[in-house]
Structures are given as structure tokens and as C-alpha cells.
Amino acid sequence: MTFARLFCRQPLLALACSAALSISVATAAPALSAKQQGGKKQIEQLKKLKLIEALNLDDATAEKFFVRYNSEQKKVEEVRKSLEDATNDLDKAKSSGNSEKIKQSTQLMLDKHKQLQDANNELLRSVREVLNDKQYADYLVFEAKFQKQVTDILLQGKRESKRDSLKK
């Protein structure tokens, strides 16, 4: 039995889950280690399953939602990657001491931050079109809480790992 069928109640919803999960897995950043990619995939899968549950999506809405969500999320990730590249360029420019290069890299980084905000806004606008008012409100709250929960779990894990290493 597949992961999606195990956790999704209806066959079409299971198909949508499978498609959503396979797209998210295929778009994982190749620069991450295998362990990091595995963790990222698990978080993405958990997020999508929790979204289906939190938004109470029917089959048709789930299919439309994940088509848009995956498409826009891919764009957000591409912009996020270009922001990381711009950050690295700025770091190198700082080391070089060339003030003109620093100025250019700083402006590029500011532009990438704006592009990231625009991509996130487009994601929000796009999924808004397929959700009703309550589902959209639930989506916005879910996004804010899910990110915080993941951050808290990761920080807690780091603290425990540090504490364990000090005990040895």
C-alpha cells in the first residue's frame, strides 16, 4: 500500500497526494546532503498531508489546490536559491574589499528579497482562487503555525544534541 493511499481517505485524493508528493520530492535541492534531503522530503510530505486535513479539501479542490501550490512553491524555491547565491556573492564581495562590488551585490540581494516576497505573494494569490474563505483563512494560519512548529522542533533537536554531546 502506498504512503498516499495509507493516509488519504479517497482514491482521487490519494492520487492527488501521490502527485503532490512526487513533485515535491523531485524539486528538492540537489545541493543538500542525502540526510538533509530525506528530512526535507519528510517535512514536505507531512505538510501536504496536514494541509489536506486542516483545509478539509474535497477531491476536486485538493487536485486544483496542489497543482497550483506545487507550481508556485517551485517558483518560490527557485527565487530562494537565487537569494542564497546572491548572499554568497555578497559575502565574497565583502572579503574582496571592493566597495563598488559590495554596493552591486547588496543591491542584487535587496532585489532578490523583493522577488522572494513577490513569489510568496503570488503563491498566496494563486491558492486563494481555489479555496473558499474559511479554507483560505485556515491555510494562512496553518502556514504560520507549521513553520513555527518545524523551527521549534529543529531547535529543540539541536539543543538536545548539544546537551547529549556535553554529557559524553
HELIX and SHEET records of a PDB file:
HELIX    1   1 PHE A    3  PHE A    7  1                                   5    
HELIX    2   2 PRO A   11  ALA A   26  1                                  16    
HELIX    3   3 ALA A   34  LEU A   55  1                                  22    
HELIX    4   4 ASP A   59  SER A   96  1                                  38    
HELIX    5   5 SER A   99  ARG A  128  1                                  30    
HELIX    6   6 ASP A  133  LYS A  167  1                                  35    
END                                                                             
